[in-house]
Amino acid sequence: MRIRVTVLAVAAAAVVGVAGCDEKLANLTGPTPNLQPTFSSIQHEIFDTTDPSGRLACTNCHNPQGSRFSGGLDLTAAVSYNNLVGVPSRDKRGATRVIPGDPENSYIIHKLEGRSDIVGVRMPRGNGPFLTEGQILVLKRWIEIGAKND
Amino acid sequence: MKPIRLLILLLSLIVAGLPQPVAAQNQRPTPPDDPDRDINLSQPDFTLIALPTTLRVPRFRSAFRVTHRFTRPLGQGDFGDLAGDLFGIDSGAAIGLEYRFGVMRGLQAGIHRTNDRTIEFFSHYNLLQQGTKGPLGLDVVASLDGTNNFRDSYTPGLGVAVSREFGRHGAVYVEPMWVNNSNPLPSELTDDNDTFMVGVGARIRVRPTVYLVGEVTPRAGYTPGVNQGSFGIEKRLGGHVFQMNFSNGFGTTMGQIARGGTSKDDWYLGFNISRKFY
């Protein structure tokens, strides 16, 4: 009986000890290891910062000065949220830039993934580097959980 | 406790249970006849198809198993295509190799590796045997999967396997299991990182050495794909069990079963071969 209790206690302790295993988000987001599915993090890591891979900051073009060349989308910190969430695309009729809870139909994702239905070119403009799959997953997750201004 | 510590613990248990040198064995008095070595006609094997049974590995004895799931869906193309591929045998396969060892009476530990480089360490502890302490058999089952040869993505599992034998005619099983970190994505990107599943299965003895087996594993929590289900026919031959099966997925470890089958409409041919070393 004592052996049984010991074996069960060891097994339970071992499993409880390893419970809570999780993958590291930083391993997925590559050149932006601090990227989180929050708007403030996306603003800082994606919109405002050119990352070490050479992927250009969005605000290089999407700023008040560059708005003529950037679909009328200003992504500087003070106005970016109000320019994205629930706002229709200026280039593509019927498309909405960010639809809270619906990343697959949010036009920003189509533009970043370079889907066949986009008007114009894949973002960031040029031949890349583009956002990695992991970075896009974080953006999708932010949209999926409500695209909050957090 | 880190996964590597659990691995060390499991290995220690296995090493502690290895047979002594011949000289030491000769000095030991002859052990009494171990009833765990007797053939159990209702539970001839340690697994149904992917789910465990409550059959005990005798102390210091072991068993080996090969699992094979051909990756060609049986419904793909017409019958001529299927026959041309010999019902999937010409295609690739998800293959698993497994070894389990009886560490002490009622306690077994083992390792299962699949050719996607997943390694699972598992252990079962038999708490109840039907007939001796009640109408049911009960095993506590603990497992730990790791991908990339146990370097990445650890998936611990804990549950019980409850069995009810019907004389020599077969047995039914209910196996509630909790599997942690079944989702390969970080928890920041997911709603669920755990799967709770209840394996349900049966083995029916239709001839003296021939059995029909079936199992299905409904899930809650993180549930990609479809609930894995399988059925098959098997033949016991001495210490071997040869099983031909049909599954809607390739999962043979707890983590893989938690991640589900591929599609409700795709079924795959497969087989298991097990060998008892006693």
Contacts between the chains, C-beta under 8 A, distances in Angstrom:
chain1	res1	chain2	res2	distance
A	3	B	104	7.4
A	4	B	106	8.0
A	4	B	125	7.7
A	4	B	127	7.4
A	7	B	107	6.0
A	7	B	125	5.6
A	8	B	125	6.6
A	8	B	127	7.9
A	8	B	140	6.6
A	10	B	9	7.1
A	11	B	123	6.4
A	11	B	125	6.5
A	11	B	140	6.5
A	11	B	142	5.0
A	12	B	158	7.9
A	13	B	1	7.1
A	14	B	1	5.9
A	14	B	5	7.8
A	14	B	6	4.7
A	14	B	9	5.8
A	14	B	142	6.9
A	15	B	6	7.8
A	15	B	142	5.0
A	15	B	144	8.0
A	15	B	156	5.5
A	15	B	157	7.9
A	15	B	158	4.5
A	17	B	1	2.8
A	17	B	2	7.7
A	17	B	5	7.4
A	17	B	6	7.0
A	18	B	1	5.9
A	18	B	2	7.2
A	18	B	3	5.3
A	18	B	6	5.5
A	18	B	144	6.3
A	18	B	154	6.5
A	18	B	156	4.5
A	18	B	180	7.7
A	19	B	156	5.8
A	19	B	158	7.9
A	19	B	180	4.9
A	20	B	180	6.9
A	21	B	3	7.1
A	21	B	153	7.9
A	21	B	154	4.5
A	21	B	155	6.7
A	21	B	156	6.2
A	21	B	180	5.8
A	21	B	181	3.9
A	22	B	181	5.9
A	22	B	186	6.2
A	22	B	187	5.0
A	22	B	193	6.4
A	23	B	153	6.3
A	23	B	181	7.5
A	23	B	184	6.6
A	23	B	185	6.3
A	23	B	186	4.4
A	23	B	187	7.8
A	24	B	186	6.3
A	25	B	186	4.1
A	25	B	188	4.9
A	25	B	189	7.0
A	27	B	186	7.9
A	28	B	185	7.4
A	28	B	186	6.2
A	28	B	189	7.7
A	36	B	188	6.5
A	37	B	188	5.8
A	37	B	189	6.6
A	137	B	185	7.3
A	137	B	189	5.7
A	138	B	188	7.8
A	138	B	189	6.8
A	141	B	188	7.0
A	141	B	189	4.6
